[in-house]
């Protein structure tokens, strides 16, 4: 006999209690202490504060207190602020034209539904101060208060009565890190406001109002950024991009030092992150990330900041314009100021210069000298001189290259920032003397950058780049999908001097290569270009794909490590570096040159 079906649960629709509605809303707005802190600090900024003080306990789990000197609130406004969707920041229904950070009217009631909240405020209009205390949605008390003009909001015992949410919070240390990041981003966006942050009674951050944008960013991100960054400033119609961009050689292993703002609002936008990656594509290694702070100002009608309650995501009406503005702005700024390198000589390598020999060699006066590199005729040395040269040869590594006499007069070092070539070490590094120190240049890395910029400049011109026609066109066999990609990109590649034609289902015919790569291997070049096009897929615009392809092409046409250069060739390389954009780093983000100032050299030898 079959069992009767189980009774279905009641499907009656009912209205949820107000306290439960607020807790559900809090799940979107208040995910962790840092979320509540962000809303409170944004309210203080919107109130016109010139100084904001934040106090945290246990990373915000025990206490969040935000005090400002803004306009303040009256007693009736405090009560209204704790109701859902009540706000003073949206005077009419034009939500697409919002110009404030907070505007949804959800933050305070959401926080008050999951914590104990004390609001004290003194209005600048009436001069009266009032206090209201709410515990997880229930009003506990209210009455007069005593405080200077402004507002103080105190949040305690976050999620104290909601253990299901409390147990998913991280450790106090992790919550403190997230809260610090929130304050740092908001302080960066408003250099006209002073910020003070205290954690468990210890002052962790303090900035004064009136800083310049560059100074505020360097103070909050890293002090070294001040000397290793360029200013970004570009306008296109009503769109404006400003900020600070770190040199490619000043990079990090994680992208947590990229700060992006839209109309003063900190955001984490995939479009902007992708544009930053594209702008640095040929200047950074794939596992390294730029350090920067970018501020994008757009008309409020051209951006939707109401995508998510947390307001960290935005949506642009013209995303391609925004992407192009960021890529162009960053590349223009880096091209104008990044001929310098941010990396100093490695500390361990510098220390090895001062190391004493591990063992004391023995030598016999008058014995034959081996490895004498200074005197062309050893027999002319005195007995003492032979002894000294023998000792020196035993403790110094033998050179693998030599300095070459110049056939023409060497120019004065004071005339050139990178100096003049004095020799070549290991057939890889150029040694140059500048007016203010010693310059070491990685010849392959430097020439790789120069070839890339030549290719890029040629492709940006009105006509096509110079190309070298092959006497016998070469057939390169590739996979059919790779041939399809190459065929689609062929018109663009022709602008840079690489002329390709489809030659059957799985082959390409190479008729010409860029003049700068005339001595390269066409088959290897085409295969690498095909691999690059496949690797980047449809995620990048064709122009950005071609920039990455050009980096591969440039590597094929560069001077290799191990090739001996003449003095004129070395000086020609130095002169071209001085006038080429982005010559401070190669296409993979490594520095192309380092400099030892005279003072550093004197310290090496104990003269200072």
C-alpha positions as a printed NumPy array, in Angstrom:
array([[  0.   ,   0.   ,   0.   ],
       [  1.537,   3.332,  -1.063],
       [  2.255,   6.031,   1.492],
       [  0.38 ,   9.342,   1.227],
       [  2.516,  12.239,  -0.023],
       [  4.026,  14.418,   2.697],
       [  2.16 ,  17.587,   3.523],
       [  3.558,  20.625,   1.763],
       [  4.737,  23.538,   3.912],
       [  2.518,  26.576,   4.056],
       [  2.97 ,  28.885,   1.049],
       [  1.21 ,  31.864,   2.581],
       [  2.937,  35.111,   1.714],
       [  3.614,  37.315,   4.718],
       [  5.369,  40.566,   5.366],
       [  8.684,  40.141,   7.173],
       [  9.24 ,  41.977,  10.454],
       [ 11.127,  45.253,  10.184],
       [ 14.039,  43.96 ,  12.284],
       [ 14.477,  40.963,   9.961],
       [ 14.284,  43.194,   6.887],
       [ 17.075,  45.358,   8.279],
       [ 19.221,  42.313,   9.042],
       [ 18.761,  41.013,   5.5  ],
       [ 19.769,  44.427,   4.145],
       [ 22.732,  44.454,   6.494],
       [ 23.948,  41.252,   4.867],
       [ 24.58 ,  43.225,   1.673],
       [ 25.893,  46.445,   3.2  ],
       [ 27.739,  45.199,   6.313],
       [ 29.794,  42.14 ,   5.476],
       [ 32.567,  42.778,   8.019],
       [ 33.828,  45.605,  10.27 ],
       [ 35.61 ,  47.237,   7.344],
       [ 32.282,  47.541,   5.498],
       [ 30.665,  49.385,   8.4  ],
       [ 33.743,  51.577,   8.802],
       [ 33.654,  52.525,   5.115],
       [ 30.031,  53.674,   5.351],
       [ 30.66 ,  55.726,   8.487],
       [ 33.746,  57.478,   7.117],
       [ 31.94 ,  58.225,   3.837],
       [ 29.109,  59.804,   5.851],
       [ 31.657,  61.982,   7.651],
       [ 33.167,  63.081,   4.334],
       [ 29.732,  63.906,   2.918],
       [ 29.005,  65.949,   6.047],
       [ 31.767,  68.377,   5.048],
       [ 34.304,  67.336,   7.686],
       [ 37.829,  68.733,   7.614],
       [ 39.166,  66.269,  10.207],
       [ 38.082,  62.668,  10.834],
       [ 39.253,  60.479,  13.726],
       [ 38.761,  56.718,  13.702],
       [ 39.226,  54.443,  16.721],
       [ 39.142,  50.662,  16.408],
       [ 39.199,  47.843,  18.943],
       [ 40.214,  44.298,  17.958],
       [ 40.233,  45.203,  14.278],
       [ 36.698,  46.625,  14.542],
       [ 35.143,  43.503,  16.073],
       [ 34.853,  45.126,  19.516],
       [ 34.712,  48.828,  18.61 ],
       [ 34.385,  51.166,  15.653],
       [ 34.238,  54.873,  16.466],
       [ 34.225,  57.643,  13.854],
       [ 34.329,  61.307,  14.921],
       [ 34.102,  64.244,  12.525],
       [ 33.752,  68.024,  12.643],
       [ 31.12 ,  68.216,   9.91 ],
       [ 27.734,  69.903,   9.841],
       [ 26.174,  67.667,  12.522],
       [ 22.521,  66.608,  12.915],
       [ 19.507,  67.726,  14.898],
       [ 17.669,  65.326,  17.219],
       [ 14.914,  64.643,  14.692],
       [ 17.491,  64.053,  11.931],
       [ 19.291,  61.464,  14.073],
       [ 16.064,  59.507,  14.483],
       [ 15.297,  59.779,  10.782],
       [ 18.845,  58.709,   9.812],
       [ 18.222,  55.358,  11.544],
       [ 15.261,  54.606,   9.296],
       [ 15.739,  52.719,   6.036],
       [ 16.152,  54.715,   2.83 ],
       [ 16.273,  58.051,   4.623],
       [ 19.092,  60.299,   3.398],
       [ 20.025,  63.94 ,   2.975],
       [ 22.288,  63.251,  -0.001],
       [ 19.678,  62.796,  -2.706],
       [ 17.644,  66.026,  -2.886],
       [ 15.521,  64.781,  -5.798],
       [ 14.845,  61.564,  -7.699],
       [ 17.797,  61.937, -10.123],
       [ 19.798,  59.041,  -8.694],
       [ 21.944,  58.946, -11.844],
       [ 23.322,  62.394, -10.939],
       [ 24.393,  61.56 ,  -7.383],
       [ 27.55 ,  63.409,  -6.358],
       [ 28.078,  62.072,  -2.817],
       [ 29.712,  58.899,  -1.543],
       [ 26.735,  57.588,   0.413],
       [ 23.222,  58.053,  -0.919],
       [ 21.156,  54.882,  -0.521],
       [ 20.048,  55.516,   3.078],
       [ 20.815,  51.93 ,   4.122],
       [ 24.063,  52.163,   6.041],
       [ 23.066,  53.411,   9.504],
       [ 19.861,  51.324,   9.914],
       [ 21.702,  48.244,   8.62 ],
       [ 24.571,  48.697,  11.068],
       [ 22.165,  49.459,  13.93 ],
       [ 20.299,  46.199,  13.261],
       [ 23.404,  44.037,  13.819],
       [ 25.32 ,  45.967,  16.513],
       [ 25.01 ,  48.378,  19.405],
       [ 25.184,  51.878,  17.894],
       [ 25.551,  55.161,  19.732],
       [ 25.106,  58.351,  17.689],
       [ 26.044,  61.712,  19.209],
       [ 25.786,  64.843,  17.117],
       [ 25.793,  68.598,  17.512],
       [ 24.288,  70.638,  14.723],
       [ 26.127,  73.735,  13.599],
       [ 22.751,  75.322,  12.845],
       [ 21.148,  75.007,  16.289],
       [ 24.184,  74.392,  18.479],
       [ 22.288,  71.65 ,  20.353],
       [ 23.767,  68.182,  20.891],
       [ 21.719,  64.97 ,  21.056],
       [ 22.464,  61.313,  21.688],
       [ 20.64 ,  58.144,  20.6  ],
       [ 21.52 ,  54.519,  21.459],
       [ 20.187,  51.542,  19.466],
       [ 21.026,  47.891,  20.254],
       [ 20.463,  45.436,  17.359],
       [ 17.461,  47.413,  16.141],
       [ 15.929,  48.241,  19.556],
       [ 16.016,  51.789,  20.91 ],
       [ 17.674,  51.836,  24.342],
       [ 17.928,  55.502,  25.225],
       [ 18.188,  59.039,  23.923],
       [ 18.836,  62.446,  25.399],
       [ 21.115,  65.496,  25.47 ],
       [ 24.842,  65.076,  24.881],
       [ 28.01 ,  67.137,  25.17 ],
       [ 30.462,  67.362,  22.28 ],
       [ 31.858,  69.978,  19.875],
       [ 30.096,  70.607,  16.527],
       [ 30.105,  67.462,  14.439],
       [ 29.121,  63.823,  14.858],
       [ 30.466,  60.801,  16.705],
       [ 29.211,  57.301,  15.833],
       [ 30.202,  54.39 ,  18.046],
       [ 29.613,  50.781,  16.927],
       [ 30.137,  47.994,  19.488],
       [ 29.612,  44.241,  19.599],
       [ 29.162,  43.825,  15.843],
       [ 27.032,  40.717,  15.091],
       [ 26.977,  40.035,  18.836],
       [ 23.41 ,  38.683,  18.73 ],
       [ 23.82 ,  36.985,  15.343],
       [ 26.266,  34.126,  15.99 ],
       [ 25.702,  32.707,  12.5  ],
       [ 27.318,  35.827,  11.054],
       [ 29.848,  36.347,  13.818],
       [ 31.526,  32.971,  13.376],
       [ 32.307,  33.706,   9.726],
       [ 34.354,  36.809,  10.555],
       [ 38.105,  36.479,  10.326],
       [ 40.714,  37.041,  13.   ],
       [ 41.148,  40.508,  14.528],
       [ 44.415,  40.872,  12.624],
       [ 42.739,  40.194,   9.263],
       [ 39.843,  42.533,  10.047],
       [ 42.317,  45.228,  11.09 ],
       [ 44.154,  44.907,   7.769],
       [ 40.885,  45.35 ,   5.853],
       [ 39.884,  48.356,   7.96 ],
       [ 43.278,  49.992,   7.485],
       [ 42.934,  49.565,   3.727],
       [ 39.52 ,  51.286,   3.805],
       [ 40.829,  54.324,   5.68 ],
       [ 43.929,  54.5  ,   3.508],
       [ 41.87 ,  54.575,   0.3  ],
       [ 39.443,  57.224,   1.544],
       [ 42.284,  59.369,   2.91 ],
       [ 44.033,  59.086,  -0.439],
       [ 40.951,  60.327,  -2.285],
       [ 40.602,  63.435,  -0.092],
       [ 43.958,  65.124,   0.59 ],
       [ 42.025,  68.188,   1.779],
       [ 40.812,  66.267,   4.868],
       [ 42.909,  65.228,   7.849],
       [ 42.636,  61.606,   9.004],
       [ 43.688,  59.945,  12.259],
       [ 43.412,  56.197,  12.832],
       [ 43.954,  54.504,  16.199],
       [ 43.876,  50.766,  16.845],
       [ 43.777,  49.337,  20.374],
       [ 45.073,  52.631,  21.747],
       [ 47.953,  52.901,  19.26 ],
       [ 48.035,  55.57 ,  16.57 ],
       [ 48.564,  53.779,  13.261],
       [ 47.961,  56.541,  10.717],
       [ 47.798,  60.313,  10.72 ],
       [ 47.754,  62.721,   7.785],
       [ 47.235,  66.456,   7.866],
       [ 44.766,  68.33 ,   5.642],
       [ 46.064,  70.329,   2.711],
       [ 48.562,  67.804,   1.313],
       [ 49.145,  67.66 ,  -2.413],
       [ 47.768,  64.564,  -4.11 ],
       [ 51.256,  63.235,  -4.895],
       [ 52.46 ,  63.764,  -1.327],
       [ 49.358,  62.134,   0.184],
       [ 49.653,  59.082,  -2.078],
       [ 53.361,  58.622,  -1.331],
       [ 52.716,  59.   ,   2.393],
       [ 49.992,  56.366,   2.427],
       [ 51.362,  53.861,  -0.093],
       [ 55.155,  53.942,   0.206],
       [ 57.596,  56.773,   0.723],
       [ 59.835,  55.435,  -2.065],
       [ 57.   ,  56.05 ,  -4.518],
       [ 57.748,  59.776,  -4.423],
       [ 61.072,  59.237,  -6.224],
       [ 59.944,  56.295,  -8.35 ],
       [ 56.724,  57.549,  -9.918],
       [ 55.394,  59.922, -12.555],
       [ 52.324,  62.141, -12.508],
       [ 49.376,  61.196, -14.707],
       [ 47.246,  63.949, -16.214],
       [ 45.061,  63.517, -19.304],
       [ 41.753,  65.002, -20.398],
       [ 39.342,  63.944, -23.125],
       [ 36.276,  66.135, -23.235],
       [ 34.545,  65.898, -19.865],
       [ 36.65 ,  62.903, -18.818],
       [ 39.808,  63.524, -16.801],
       [ 42.435,  61.082, -15.514],
       [ 44.929,  62.09 , -12.834],
       [ 47.062,  60.459, -10.197],
       [ 50.443,  58.869,  -9.633],
       [ 51.888,  55.871, -11.504],
       [ 54.944,  53.967, -10.309],
       [ 57.8  ,  53.243, -12.681],
       [ 57.624,  49.739, -14.153],
       [ 60.799,  48.769, -12.312],
       [ 59.095,  49.758,  -9.034],
       [ 56.59 ,  46.906,  -8.84 ],
       [ 55.079,  44.387,  -6.462],
       [ 54.273,  40.702,  -6.527],
       [ 50.598,  41.404,  -5.747],
       [ 48.093,  43.911,  -7.099],
       [ 47.127,  45.179,  -3.63 ],
       [ 48.942,  48.482,  -4.204],
       [ 46.71 ,  49.606,  -7.054],
       [ 44.244,  52.246,  -5.903],
       [ 41.461,  53.231,  -8.299],
       [ 38.928,  56.011,  -7.802],
       [ 35.939,  57.195,  -9.834],
       [ 34.656,  60.67 ,  -8.944],
       [ 36.474,  60.407,  -5.609],
       [ 34.906,  57.02 ,  -4.817],
       [ 37.24 ,  54.036,  -4.171],
       [ 36.286,  51.234,  -6.55 ],
       [ 37.485,  47.779,  -7.559],
       [ 36.504,  47.77 , -11.2  ],
       [ 37.543,  44.957, -13.568],
       [ 37.561,  47.283, -16.563],
       [ 40.008,  49.688, -14.937],
       [ 42.204,  46.875, -13.608],
       [ 42.377,  45.383, -17.093],
       [ 43.272,  48.758, -18.59 ],
       [ 46.137,  49.162, -16.099],
       [ 47.404,  45.694, -16.982],
       [ 47.24 ,  46.551, -20.677],
       [ 49.114,  49.833, -20.207],
       [ 51.989,  48.067, -18.413],
       [ 51.816,  44.941, -20.604],
       [ 55.194,  45.352, -22.331],
       [ 56.945,  46.824, -19.299],
       [ 56.261,  44.286, -16.543],
       [ 56.907,  40.607, -16.091],
       [ 53.706,  38.578, -16.098],
       [ 53.833,  37.88 , -12.353],
       [ 54.552,  41.485, -11.317],
       [ 52.08 ,  44.32 , -10.731],
       [ 52.301,  48.096, -10.976],
       [ 51.993,  50.431,  -7.988],
       [ 49.702,  53.383,  -8.664],
       [ 46.774,  55.548,  -7.624],
       [ 44.474,  56.69 , -10.438],
       [ 41.648,  59.202, -10.111],
       [ 39.065,  59.217, -12.879],
       [ 36.554,  62.067, -13.04 ],
       [ 33.577,  61.544, -15.349],
       [ 30.163,  63.211, -15.651],
       [ 27.79 ,  61.581, -13.126],
       [ 25.386,  60.732, -15.94 ],
       [ 28.105,  58.615, -17.631],
       [ 28.661,  56.215, -14.741],
       [ 26.307,  54.069, -12.652],
       [ 27.46 ,  53.839,  -9.031],
       [ 24.284,  52.081,  -7.924],
       [ 25.255,  48.642,  -9.223],
       [ 25.865,  47.146,  -5.763],
       [ 24.918,  48.266,  -2.228],
       [ 28.588,  48.314,  -1.224],
       [ 29.205,  50.869,  -4.022],
       [ 32.608,  49.399,  -4.901],
       [ 31.481,  48.404,  -8.392],
       [ 30.615,  50.856, -11.136],
       [ 29.369,  50.629, -14.698],
       [ 30.404,  53.044, -17.446],
       [ 28.22 ,  54.154, -20.315],
       [ 31.265,  54.159, -22.653],
       [ 33.699,  51.515, -21.333],
       [ 35.973,  51.654, -24.393],
       [ 36.529,  55.372, -23.899],
       [ 37.463,  54.803, -20.255],
       [ 39.821,  51.956, -21.146],
       [ 41.498,  53.976, -23.865],
       [ 41.846,  56.997, -21.565],
       [ 43.608,  54.934, -18.886],
       [ 45.93 ,  53.138, -21.312],
       [ 46.841,  56.354, -23.15 ],
       [ 47.258,  58.378, -19.963],
       [ 49.557,  55.838, -18.334],
       [ 51.688,  55.255, -21.415],
       [ 52.034,  58.967, -22.108],
       [ 53.112,  59.637, -18.518],
       [ 55.577,  56.748, -18.456],
       [ 57.007,  57.715, -21.849],
       [ 57.669,  61.227, -20.601],
       [ 59.372,  60.355, -17.365],
       [ 60.49 ,  56.758, -17.13 ],
       [ 63.911,  56.854, -18.756],
       [ 65.275,  56.415, -15.265],
       [ 65.419,  53.082, -13.478],
       [ 63.933,  52.558, -10.036],
       [ 66.089,  49.644,  -8.98 ],
       [ 69.236,  50.248,  -7.01 ],
       [ 72.118,  47.789,  -7.115],
       [ 71.351,  44.642,  -5.15 ],
       [ 72.543,  44.903,  -1.544],
       [ 74.048,  41.413,  -1.514],
       [ 75.94 ,  42.129,  -4.718],
       [ 77.253,  45.39 ,  -3.305],
       [ 78.346,  43.656,  -0.109],
       [ 80.359,  41.135,  -2.096],
       [ 82.501,  43.962,  -3.439],
       [ 83.77 ,  44.563,   0.071],
       [ 84.31 ,  40.893,   0.961],
       [ 87.757,  39.795,   1.96 ],
       [ 89.337,  36.811,   0.147],
       [ 88.32 ,  33.491,   1.696],
       [ 91.88 ,  32.177,   1.749],
       [ 95.25 ,  33.879,   1.602],
       [ 97.117,  32.652,  -1.454],
       [100.792,  31.91 ,  -1.411],
       [103.18 ,  32.931,  -4.11 ],
       [106.881,  32.736,  -4.726],
       [108.753,  35.903,  -5.663],
       [110.08 ,  35.604,  -9.15 ],
       [107.708,  32.809, -10.143],
       [106.026,  33.078, -13.569],
       [102.989,  35.289, -13.463],
       [ 99.739,  33.822, -14.795],
       [ 96.757,  35.851, -15.88 ],
       [ 98.438,  39.262, -15.885],
       [ 95.769,  41.553, -17.345],
       [ 97.368,  44.944, -16.921],
       [100.82 ,  44.78 , -18.486],
       [101.292,  43.683, -22.095],
       [104.858,  42.533, -21.366],
       [105.21 ,  40.72 , -18.015],
       [108.988,  40.55 , -18.276],
       [109.169,  44.346, -17.781],
       [107.817,  44.111, -14.263],
       [110.104,  44.303, -11.273],
       [110.329,  41.377,  -8.888],
       [107.971,  43.104,  -6.412],
       [105.633,  44.003,  -9.233],
       [105.534,  40.39 , -10.436],
       [104.727,  39.228,  -6.926],
       [101.87 ,  41.695,  -6.611],
       [100.422,  40.824, -10.008],
       [100.564,  37.141,  -9.164],
       [ 98.669,  37.734,  -5.918],
       [ 96.065,  39.821,  -7.712],
       [ 95.495,  37.194, -10.388],
       [ 94.906,  34.551,  -7.743],
       [ 92.138,  36.444,  -5.901],
       [ 90.374,  38.078,  -8.846],
       [ 88.243,  36.309, -11.404],
       [ 89.776,  36.534, -14.865],
       [ 87.985,  38.964, -17.152],
       [ 85.98 ,  37.57 , -20.045],
       [ 85.966,  40.753, -22.111],
       [ 88.224,  43.739, -22.508],
       [ 87.919,  47.482, -22.802],
       [ 88.542,  48.672, -26.33 ],
       [ 90.291,  51.821, -27.393],
       [ 88.051,  54.213, -29.267],
       [ 88.999,  54.977, -32.856],
       [ 87.435,  58.438, -32.542],
       [ 87.697,  60.951, -29.689],
       [ 85.432,  59.952, -26.8  ],
       [ 82.816,  62.616, -25.96 ],
       [ 82.757,  64.27 , -22.574],
       [ 80.696,  62.45 , -19.93 ],
       [ 79.134,  65.692, -18.672],
       [ 77.241,  66.075, -21.935],
       [ 75.21 ,  62.877, -21.553],
       [ 73.062,  61.577, -18.662],
       [ 74.128,  57.972, -19.29 ],
       [ 77.751,  58.921, -19.817],
       [ 80.176,  57.534, -22.367],
       [ 81.188,  53.913, -22.86 ],
       [ 84.464,  52.811, -21.299],
       [ 84.229,  49.084, -21.952],
       [ 82.207,  45.903, -21.936],
       [ 82.028,  43.176, -19.3  ],
       [ 81.207,  39.54 , -20.123],
       [ 80.119,  40.7  , -23.573],
       [ 76.809,  41.535, -21.866],
       [ 77.152,  44.697, -19.794],
       [ 78.324,  48.101, -20.978],
       [ 80.369,  50.103, -18.498],
       [ 79.919,  53.856, -18.941],
       [ 81.264,  56.869, -17.093],
       [ 78.806,  59.666, -16.338],
       [ 79.478,  63.007, -14.761],
       [ 77.942,  61.854, -11.479],
       [ 78.888,  58.196, -11.315],
       [ 79.332,  54.816, -12.965],
       [ 76.602,  53.387, -15.226],
       [ 76.114,  49.68 , -15.983],
       [ 73.855,  48.826, -18.929],
       [ 72.382,  45.445, -19.867],
       [ 72.882,  45.645, -23.631],
       [ 70.231,  43.072, -24.59 ],
       [ 67.537,  44.477, -22.3  ],
       [ 68.24 ,  48.037, -23.453],
       [ 68.304,  47.21 , -27.15 ],
       [ 65.129,  45.151, -26.82 ],
       [ 63.315,  48.237, -25.551],
       [ 64.755,  50.426, -28.311],
       [ 63.673,  48.02 , -31.058],
       [ 60.166,  47.821, -29.58 ],
       [ 59.801,  51.59 , -29.515],
       [ 61.028,  51.824, -33.107],
       [ 58.443,  49.278, -34.219],
       [ 55.703,  50.987, -32.261],
       [ 56.608,  54.445, -33.572],
       [ 56.708,  53.146, -37.142],
       [ 53.299,  51.541, -36.782],
       [ 51.83 ,  54.722, -35.32 ],
       [ 52.833,  56.741, -38.374],
       [ 50.683,  57.463, -41.374],
       [ 52.342,  54.818, -43.566],
       [ 53.72 ,  51.382, -43.003],
       [ 56.938,  50.625, -41.183],
       [ 60.06 ,  49.89 , -43.231],
       [ 60.212,  46.229, -44.15 ],
       [ 62.787,  43.902, -45.642],
       [ 61.402,  41.765, -48.473],
       [ 62.612,  38.175, -48.496],
       [ 64.388,  37.085, -51.678],
       [ 62.477,  33.804, -51.487],
       [ 59.225,  34.003, -49.484],
       [ 59.287,  31.515, -46.658],
       [ 56.449,  29.093, -45.901],
       [ 55.847,  28.569, -42.181],
       [ 53.671,  25.669, -41.117],
       [ 51.373,  26.391, -38.189],
       [ 48.18 ,  24.934, -36.777],
       [ 44.996,  25.822, -38.61 ],
       [ 43.619,  27.877, -35.698],
       [ 46.904,  29.758, -35.464],
       [ 46.742,  30.434, -39.194],
       [ 43.242,  31.848, -38.763],
       [ 44.449,  34.234, -36.059],
       [ 47.429,  35.341, -38.105],
       [ 45.252,  35.927, -41.14 ],
       [ 42.873,  38.114, -39.119],
       [ 45.775,  40.142, -37.707],
       [ 47.704,  40.349, -41.018],
       [ 46.498,  43.873, -41.996],
       [ 47.61 ,  45.249, -38.638],
       [ 50.889,  43.333, -38.653],
       [ 51.631,  44.782, -42.109],
       [ 51.723,  48.236, -40.542],
       [ 54.764,  47.091, -38.593],
       [ 56.514,  45.549, -41.588],
       [ 55.516,  41.893, -41.179],
       [ 53.78 ,  40.837, -44.424],
       [ 51.908,  37.544, -44.172],
       [ 49.613,  35.671, -46.54 ],
       [ 47.52 ,  32.571, -46.034],
       [ 49.153,  29.595, -47.751],
       [ 46.763,  26.703, -47.436],
       [ 44.827,  25.548, -44.371],
       [ 47.788,  25.27 , -42.01 ],
       [ 50.573,  27.481, -43.348],
       [ 51.498,  31.131, -43.716],
       [ 53.669,  32.716, -46.383],
       [ 56.139,  35.319, -45.101],
       [ 56.932,  37.877, -47.813],
       [ 58.667,  40.504, -45.687],
       [ 59.793,  41.12 , -42.13 ],
       [ 60.333,  44.416, -40.288],
       [ 63.577,  46.053, -41.311],
       [ 64.703,  46.076, -37.687],
       [ 64.356,  42.277, -37.628],
       [ 65.885,  41.557, -41.021],
       [ 68.522,  39.238, -39.58 ],
       [ 66.07 ,  37.206, -37.515],
       [ 64.466,  33.832, -38.176],
       [ 61.098,  34.379, -39.938],
       [ 59.745,  30.966, -38.91 ],
       [ 60.511,  31.497, -35.222],
       [ 59.076,  35.019, -35.415],
       [ 55.779,  33.871, -36.966],
       [ 55.379,  31.029, -34.472],
       [ 55.959,  33.349, -31.518],
       [ 53.503,  35.896, -32.913],
       [ 50.905,  33.134, -33.327],
       [ 51.491,  31.985, -29.748],
       [ 51.006,  35.529, -28.455],
       [ 47.759,  35.972, -30.36 ],
       [ 46.483,  32.676, -28.96 ],
       [ 47.599,  33.423, -25.413],
       [ 45.749,  36.723, -25.163],
       [ 42.614,  35.494, -26.9  ],
       [ 39.678,  37.88 , -27.064],
       [ 40.346,  39.472, -23.692],
       [ 42.36 ,  42.318, -25.206],
       [ 41.668,  44.704, -28.01 ],
       [ 43.66 ,  44.027, -31.18 ],
       [ 45.803,  47.126, -30.636],
       [ 46.807,  45.887, -27.204],
       [ 47.439,  42.388, -28.54 ],
       [ 49.749,  43.872, -31.142],
       [ 51.694,  45.707, -28.439],
       [ 52.422,  42.354, -26.828],
       [ 53.243,  40.847, -30.215],
       [ 55.652,  43.71 , -30.912],
       [ 57.441,  42.922, -27.66 ],
       [ 58.036,  39.391, -28.957],
       [ 59.181,  40.729, -32.323],
       [ 61.556,  43.154, -30.604],
       [ 63.162,  40.341, -28.639],
       [ 63.987,  38.596, -31.925],
       [ 65.742,  41.661, -33.296],
       [ 67.773,  42.722, -30.27 ],
       [ 71.463,  42.538, -29.576],
       [ 72.047,  39.323, -27.675],
       [ 74.012,  38.922, -24.522],
       [ 77.452,  37.589, -25.429],
       [ 77.961,  39.752, -28.493],
       [ 81.041,  41.953, -28.443],
       [ 80.303,  45.587, -29.283],
       [ 82.657,  48.288, -30.438],
       [ 82.94 ,  51.561, -28.544],
       [ 80.975,  53.493, -31.215],
       [ 78.22 ,  50.854, -31.042],
       [ 78.073,  51.126, -27.28 ],
       [ 77.906,  54.92 , -27.371],
       [ 75.236,  54.825, -30.064],
       [ 73.156,  52.559, -27.832],
       [ 73.553,  54.936, -24.877],
       [ 72.592,  57.986, -26.944],
       [ 69.45 ,  56.313, -28.265],
       [ 68.445,  55.257, -24.747],
       [ 68.585,  58.879, -23.622],
       [ 65.926,  59.932, -26.134],
       [ 63.716,  56.812, -26.158],
       [ 60.56 ,  56.527, -24.039],
       [ 60.48 ,  53.834, -21.366],
       [ 64.156,  53.049, -21.842],
       [ 64.588,  52.534, -18.089],
       [ 63.245,  48.996, -18.307],
       [ 63.054,  46.203, -20.841],
       [ 59.863,  44.716, -22.258],
       [ 59.654,  42.324, -19.292],
       [ 59.917,  44.943, -16.556],
       [ 63.57 ,  44.448, -15.647],
       [ 65.85 ,  47.485, -15.383],
       [ 68.078,  48.211, -18.359],
       [ 70.655,  50.188, -16.409],
       [ 71.778,  51.033, -12.89 ],
       [ 74.013,  53.804, -11.651],
       [ 76.54 ,  53.95 ,  -8.845],
       [ 76.926,  57.55 ,  -7.749],
       [ 80.36 ,  58.838,  -6.867],
       [ 79.341,  58.887,  -3.218],
       [ 78.365,  55.202,  -3.342],
       [ 81.684,  54.282,  -4.938],
       [ 83.582,  56.229,  -2.286],
       [ 81.686,  54.371,   0.419],
       [ 82.681,  51.055,  -1.14 ],
       [ 86.33 ,  51.942,  -0.673],
       [ 85.929,  53.567,   2.737],
       [ 86.589,  57.095,   1.53 ],
       [ 83.365,  58.318,   3.156]])
